[in-house]
């Protein structure tokens, strides 16, 4: 399941201002940086954003949820853009850079790659994810030769999938989807920074069901 909503926030510029005055730290699972959890920054925004995501799939229902939500920034890196999936139930991303349209694509595994040793892990991710994560954590220490090796791994990984849908990262656009879907972030344009608000909803309970 995938949902997209444009103009999701009434005043997105206020979110951008907030995002640009908070601190960020490196995260080894992505080629970029994240803020501390959003509920520690603005709990009302945290609740509102996640309810916007959930309303795409549970309209007119009262929902209890547990989610991990962050502001995230990414710069260009040719070794970004791996096809992967997450362990959460639902993911939601709002694009907050008016000067960038790098978005997200969704994928299925090619029939001839199902059961491949390269995909045998509990989460369905390739076995070499640890090498990708080490690169994201220590990219500035990698030589050009080592970066080419990572790029070859990404190409091998992505070649096992075919694209089924894409969404550009239009300013103030929400893309929400099943966390178990295979997806990839488009490689960010050179000399531009991607700013997003991203949430991983891990638990959902319909209160008035």
Buried (B, 14 or more C-beta within 10 A) or exposed (E): EBBBBEEBBEEBEEBBEBBEEEEBEEBEEBBBBBBEEBBEBBEEBBBEBBEBBBBBBBEEEEBEBEBBBBBBBBBBBBBBBBBBBBEBBBBBBBBBBEEBBBBBBBBEBEEEEEEEEBBEEEEEBBEBBEBBBBBBBEBEEBEEEBBEBBBEBBEEBBEBBBEEBEBBBBBBBBBBBBBBBBBBBBBBBEEBBBBBBBBBBBEBEEEEE
